[in-house]
Amino acid sequence: MLLPGVGILGALMVVPQAALTQEVPATVILAQKGPDRGGARWLQQLNLSPEQMQKIQDIRARYKSQIEQNSQTLRLAQQELSNLMAGVASTNEIREKHRQVQQLRQQLAQIRFESMLEIREVLNPAQRRQFIQMMQQRRRNSLHRLNPL
């Protein structure tokens, strides 16, 4: 399942194939979140100029409704798939719904990837490196929480 409010930025340098996978990598989680959900922290940590901040906010605003709409469509399709699995639907019906869910995931990943590429262009090389380090740390922390051995 995809995380709500999942965003853009970072996966290009860390895991370029991530836009084609079923799961959203930890490297793209922050960029599309609003300040009320923690998404602005990475902006502050990168010491962006006011101009960079404005450009990134404009990019995020441009993609926000599209990401929200596609996320909602995906959530509904995932719920329908769960209902089919729990019910008496035929194997073919379930396969078709699964194919639809996979296609919706791919579309959402593509939108996020395009947004990420636009945001990446706003960052200078040092900011890109710093961001990747932040995301790698976040990913390590996330993996540790999932498997705290």
Phi, psi and omega per residue, in radians:
M1 nan 2.497 3.124
L2 -1.446 2.629 3.111
L3 -1.401 2.444 3.120
P4 -1.159 2.492 3.094
G5 1.285 0.270 -3.088
V6 -1.146 2.472 -3.002
G7 -2.154 -2.555 -2.888
I8 -2.101 3.046 2.820
L9 1.609 2.150 2.994
G10 1.945 -0.632 -3.048
A11 -1.126 -0.479 -3.107
L12 -0.983 -0.745 -3.096
M13 -1.496 -0.437 -3.055
V14 -1.670 -0.907 -3.109
V15 -2.439 1.409 -3.039
P16 -1.056 -0.453 3.122
Q17 -1.366 -0.077 -3.052
A18 -1.023 -0.555 -3.123
A19 -1.169 -0.256 -3.113
L20 -1.794 -0.036 -3.086
T21 -1.621 2.989 -3.123
Q22 -1.351 -0.561 -3.080
E23 -1.722 2.687 3.084
V24 -1.571 2.140 -3.127
P25 -1.181 2.712 3.124
A26 -1.071 -0.386 -3.080
T27 -1.257 -0.200 -3.120
V28 -2.011 0.141 -2.992
I29 -1.239 -0.628 -2.965
L30 -1.423 -0.567 -2.843
A31 -1.099 -0.503 -3.073
Q32 -1.707 -0.076 3.127
K33 -1.267 2.586 3.079
G34 -1.426 2.922 -3.110
P35 -1.045 -0.492 3.138
D36 -1.292 -0.231 3.141
R37 -2.034 0.331 3.044
G38 1.584 -0.013 -3.067
G39 -1.249 -0.309 -3.103
A40 -1.510 -0.178 -3.130
R41 -1.019 -0.770 -3.118
W42 -1.128 -0.558 3.101
L43 -1.107 -0.749 3.139
Q44 -1.173 -0.694 -3.099
Q45 -1.209 -0.387 -3.131
L46 -1.528 -0.050 3.136
N47 0.895 0.959 -3.138
L48 -1.280 2.596 3.029
S49 -1.277 2.820 3.080
P50 -0.984 -0.658 3.127
E51 -1.135 -0.781 3.103
Q52 -1.079 -0.767 -3.138
M53 -1.027 -0.777 -3.134
Q54 -1.130 -0.748 3.134
K55 -1.080 -0.748 -3.135
I56 -1.175 -0.722 3.096
Q57 -1.079 -0.678 3.099
D58 -1.114 -0.748 3.123
I59 -1.100 -0.833 -3.141
R60 -1.043 -0.737 -3.140
A61 -1.123 -0.667 -3.136
R62 -1.111 -0.632 -3.072
Y63 -1.635 -0.245 -2.988
K64 -0.967 -0.935 -3.065
S65 -1.155 -0.645 3.130
Q66 -1.128 -0.749 3.122
I67 -1.160 -0.773 3.132
E68 -1.077 -0.783 -3.126
Q69 -1.106 -0.813 -3.134
N70 -1.166 -0.617 3.099
S71 -1.118 -0.742 3.122
Q72 -1.121 -0.764 3.105
T73 -1.052 -0.737 3.115
L74 -1.114 -0.792 3.133
R75 -1.024 -0.739 3.121
L76 -1.109 -0.760 3.134
A77 -1.136 -0.669 3.096
Q78 -1.128 -0.683 3.099
Q79 -1.145 -0.727 3.101
E80 -1.076 -0.706 3.103
L81 -1.087 -0.766 3.098
S82 -1.051 -0.748 3.123
N83 -1.103 -0.721 3.104
L84 -1.106 -0.736 -3.140
M85 -1.095 -0.650 -3.102
A86 -1.416 -0.314 -3.057
G87 -1.705 -2.593 -3.058
V88 -1.933 0.385 -3.125
A89 -1.125 2.662 3.106
S90 -1.276 2.800 3.099
T91 -1.023 -0.687 3.139
N92 -1.137 -0.698 3.086
E93 -1.081 -0.744 3.139
I94 -1.140 -0.753 3.110
R95 -1.059 -0.740 -3.135
E96 -1.123 -0.741 3.117
K97 -1.149 -0.672 3.101
H98 -1.095 -0.729 3.102
R99 -1.059 -0.722 3.119
Q100 -1.102 -0.764 3.114
V101 -1.061 -0.771 3.128
Q102 -1.065 -0.738 3.134
Q103 -1.124 -0.725 3.112
L104 -1.135 -0.687 3.074
R105 -1.062 -0.751 3.137
Q106 -1.098 -0.767 3.129
Q107 -1.089 -0.754 3.132
L108 -1.140 -0.734 3.099
A109 -1.071 -0.676 3.139
Q110 -1.145 -0.728 3.105
I111 -1.078 -0.812 3.129
R112 -1.070 -0.724 -3.130
F113 -1.089 -0.774 3.128
E114 -1.094 -0.733 3.095
S115 -1.101 -0.754 3.129
M116 -1.031 -0.745 3.138
L117 -1.087 -0.697 3.111
E118 -1.145 -0.762 3.136
I119 -1.156 -0.680 3.130
R120 -0.977 -0.660 -3.120
E121 -1.151 -0.378 -3.129
V122 -1.375 -0.494 -3.073
L123 -1.438 2.541 3.031
N124 -1.463 2.932 -3.081
P125 -0.981 -0.692 3.136
A126 -1.145 -0.698 3.112
Q127 -1.166 -0.643 3.094
R128 -1.091 -0.803 3.131
R129 -1.081 -0.781 3.138
Q130 -1.088 -0.738 3.141
F131 -1.099 -0.752 3.130
I132 -1.067 -0.729 3.097
Q133 -1.071 -0.749 3.115
M134 -1.065 -0.756 -3.104
M135 -1.230 -0.639 3.093
Q136 -1.112 -0.710 3.096
Q137 -1.129 -0.745 3.116
R138 -1.064 -0.728 -3.139
R139 -1.133 -0.759 3.096
R140 -1.044 -0.780 3.122
N141 -1.078 -0.728 -3.139
S142 -1.124 -0.774 3.133
L143 -1.135 -0.654 3.128
H144 -1.127 -0.681 3.111
R145 -1.144 -0.598 -3.137
L146 -1.319 -0.540 -3.075
N147 -2.422 1.275 -3.032
P148 -1.402 1.158 3.125
L149 -1.514 nan nan
